[in-house]
Amino acid sequence: MKFAHEFKEALQREGFPPHWVESAIPYGQLKKCIKKVEGELRSLGLDSQTLGLLIPPSPEQHQGADDAPPVAFKYRFAGESSQRDIS
């Protein structure tokens, strides 16, 4: 888990507040969670290629800086007025 150690050191070195560093999700735990989600999606027949076909590009994705990542999903929590993007 070399990356996990480097990640924790980078958080400390980059000047994040100590309580952020202490509450950061451990890399190993995050990786396990991501693998579970990926496995569940694949079991439903939703691999990355299929998901890419299900999400049509929006006109908003073509505006802005060329180096900006495209927005993959937009969502809104109940009771919120603003929309959030996930790249």
Secondary structure, 3 states (H helix, E strand, C coil): CHHHHHHHHHHHHCCCCHHHHHHCCCHHHHHHHHHHHHHHHHHCCCCHHHHHHHCCCCHHHHCCCCCCCCCCEEECCCCCCCCEEEC
